[in-house]
Amino acid sequence: MGKLMGFLQLIRPLNCLMMGFAVIVGASLVSPLNFTTNLLLGFVTSFSLTAASMAINDYYDREIDAINEPNRPIPRGDVNPKEALIFAVTLTIIGLIAAFETNMPSLLVAVIALIISITYITKGKGTGLPGNFLVSATVVIPFVYGGLTVGQIETSTLLFVAIAFLSNTGREVTKGIVDVEGDRTHNIKTIAVTYGERTAAAAAAVFALFAVCLSPLPWLWGLVSDYFLPPVILTDIGMLVSSIMLLRNYSRKNAKRIKNLSLVWFTTGLVAFILGKM
């Protein structure tokens, strides 16, 4: 049971589900939602490749995690590095087969997403903010991918991609505060390591503010219905309050709380766009 739970924790199932859900959102932004075979394959692709990336990440980060996150499966000893790597390769194969069965544009985007993810894990982490941008790119690609499963991309999709990119970059900068001790030991040049936790908190708040400023545009431009407003207002308030909380207290403990809370606002933001397209 310990090993099974270790593999489950390795892939961060909530993150994988959100990335799979993002494909559905991306499809819903461009056409009435129909649960076709392509959409199911898109979900499988996004879920599997996200899970693979999480496993590869923990494989490469096993020494840093021994300091920052000793309770993760590899440092804890529930999953050994070789098992994690084999698991990641298996998940990658599943994801790429599902993409191939969807259509060629989807396979191309899936390969690009995988390359970006591996580039971040192996090279990009040490670069700080550029690495944060790489992570955000992998987060928003599923929305584009969802549109491709139904054959098109619209303005509402691009707006959502911009908002999600900015929001997630703020979250990644916040994560740098959480991981500052281990990152400093391994010379990973996050904003928190290079300029201090206070500056990182301010940068995270700026990215969140930019995302909030973009959020009314889909409604103002008539791209979504009034159903969009209640959840997006909740999302904006949540992001602004979280930013203020982080600016007031940029300790590792509070930054971790804000990082986890941001997943709630990402979810309500997804709901806003889905309801707005109904």
ABEGO torsion letter per residue (X at the ends): XAAAAAAAAAAGAAAAAAAAAAAAAAAAAABBBBBBAAAAAAAAAAAAAAAAAAAAAAAAAAAAAAAABAABAAAAGABBAAAAAAAAAAAAAAAAAAAAAABAAAAAAAAAAAAAAAAAAAAAAAAEAAAAAAAAAAAAAAAAAAAAAAGBBBAAAAAAAAAAAAAAAAAAAAAAAAAAAAAAAAGBBBAAAAAEAAAAAAAAAAAAAAAAAAAAAAAAAGABBAAAAAAAAAAAAAAAAAAAAAAABABAAAAAAAAAAAAAAAAAAAAAAAAAAX
